[in-house]
Amino acid sequence: MNKKRVGIFGGTFDPVHTGHIEAVHSFLSSHLIDEVWVVLTPDPPHKSESPDRASFQHRLEMLKLAFDGMARVKISTIEKELSRPSYTLQTLQVLSTKYPGHRFFLCIGEDSVSSFHDWHRYKDILNDYSLIAVKRPGSDAEKAQPDVLEKTIFVEHKPVDVSSTGVREGKSGIMEKVPDEIASYIKEHELYAQKRSA
């Protein structure tokens, strides 16, 4: 039986922006996978708590707006149901058990390839899953560990120079790289820098 090939693209998406959306397009255009599941992380173990962080529900609503109508993309809240801290390995193992007819890949940015050896039990991830990566501005995968590079497939991608941090901080011109529906949602709900300028 040919298993459905699914790429897992996880993150806090705080907020989701054009860079994330274009990355998903590139993952799908690679023809390496059939679908991308965008997995929203409730509380990432490697990131400190920020007073500007949007709630899980706000981030979920923005993801729904960003990927509405996009074929072969699903939004997953599976990590909300898992024990904390929520590590990528646990997510992949739970999904593999729940969907035995699927083969899962981990979709990441080039910056994550460089630091992948710092991830929780990264060797266990590499033993069972391959990585699919897109280039990111200012990142250099040559700094990655050899065992990580061996399991990484780089796909064609035109990177967008935008970050969620920049959006939260309200940097000049940054909202031009955020979809209109997301920018409107941020303004309507007074998220991030909107709180400080209100």
N, C-alpha and C positions, 0 to 999 in steps of 0.2 A: 504494500500500500504506500502510495506517495503521500508523505505528510505535508500538511499545509505549513509553509515557511512564514513565520511571524517574527517581525522585529519589535523588540521592546525598547521604547524610547522614554526613559524616566526622568523625572526632575521635579523641582518645586514650581517651575513655571510661574514665577512671582515678579512680573506677570509674563505670560506668553507673548512673544513678539515675532516679527517677520523672520528673524534668524532661525527660530524654532520651526516655523512653517516651511521655510525654504529647505531646511535640513530634511524634514519629512518628505518633501517632494523628491529630494535627491536620493533618499533611501529607497523610495518606491521606484524611481526611474532607473535604478541600478539593475532591476530585474532579478536581484538576488533573493527577494522576499515577496510574498503575496500580499501581506498586510503589514501595517504598522499599528501597534497598540501604544498609545500615549498614556503612560502610567504616572499619575499624580502622587507625589510623595507628601505625606502629611507633615512630618517633622524629620528632615534629613539629619542623620547623626553627625555629619561632618560640617554642618553650618550652625553658627551661633544664632541664638534668638535675636530677632530685630524688632524694635517697636513699630517699624513701618511695615512689617510683614502682613500681607493680606491673609484673611482666613482661608481655610481649606475650601469652603463653599464659594467664596468669591473667585478663587483661582480656578475652581472647577467650572464655574459659569463662564469665565473668560476662555477656557479651553474649548468649551462647547461652541462658543461664538466663533473662535478662530478656525475650527475644523468642520464647522457645519457644512454639510453637503459634499465634503471631500471624500471621494471614493477610496475604499480600502484602508480607511483610518477609523480606529475605535478609541474612545476615551475609557480608561480603566481606573477604578478607585480601589483596586484589590488591596493596596497597601494600607488602606484605612482599616481593613479587617485583620491585619496581621499584628503580631506582637511587636512591641517597640523595644529597642530601636529597630527601624525597618531597614535591613540591609538588602542590597541587590541580589545577593546569592539566595536569600530566603524567598524573595519574590519569584525568581526564576524557577526555583525548585517547586514552589507551590503551584505555579502555572503549569509546569511540566507534568505534575501529578494530576492536576485538574483537567488538562487537555492532552491526553496521551497521543492523540492523532495529529498534534502540532509539533513542529520543530522550531525552537526558539533561538533567536539571535539577539545579541545586545547591541543596540544602536547608540553611539556616543559621538561626542565632538573630539577633535584632535587633541584639545587640551586635556581631556580625560584619558586619552591614550598615554600621554606623557606621565601622568600621575597614577596610572592604574595600579601600579605595584603597591600603592598606599591603601588601596581599597580593602575592605574586610574580606579576608580569605580569598584573595584574588586568584590564587593558584587553583582553588576549587572551581571558580567560575570558568577559568581557561580550560580545565579538564573536560568540562561538559558543554561549553558554549563557545561559539565564535563571535568575534566583535566585528561590527560594521561601522566604519568611522567616516565622518566628513571633515574636511579642512576647516579651521577657524582662524580668524585674523590673529596674528601674534603668537600662534602656537607652532611648536616644532616637535613632531612625533619622533624625530631622530633621538630625542632624549629618553625615549621610552625603553623599558627593559626588553632584551631580546626575546624572552618567552612571550611577552605581550605582543610584540610586533609579529611574531610567528602566527598568532591566532587572529590577527587583524586584517580585514579587507577594507582598503580605502576606496571610496566611490567618488565619481565626478561630482563636483559641487562648487558653486560660486558663492563664497561666504558673504554674509551681510555683517558689517561692522556695527553691531548693536548688542547691548547687554541688559539683562533685567535690572542690574544694579543702577545702570545709567538712567533707566526709566524711572525707578523708584526715587532717584535723587533729582529728577527733573532737569537733567542736563539739556543745554540749549540744542534745539534741533532734533533731539532724540525721538520725540513723539511722531516725527515724520516716518520713522521706521517701525511704527506700531500700527497694525490695521485700524481703520477708522472705527470699527465697532468696538475694538478693545479700548481705544483712546476715549471713546464716548462713555464706556462702562466705568473706566477709571475716574473720569470727571464726575459722572452721575453719583458715584458712591464715595467720592472724595477720598480715594486711595492714594497712598504714597505721598509724593511732594504736594499733591492737591491739599493735603491736610495742613501743611505748613503755610501754603499761600492763601488759604481760605480766610 
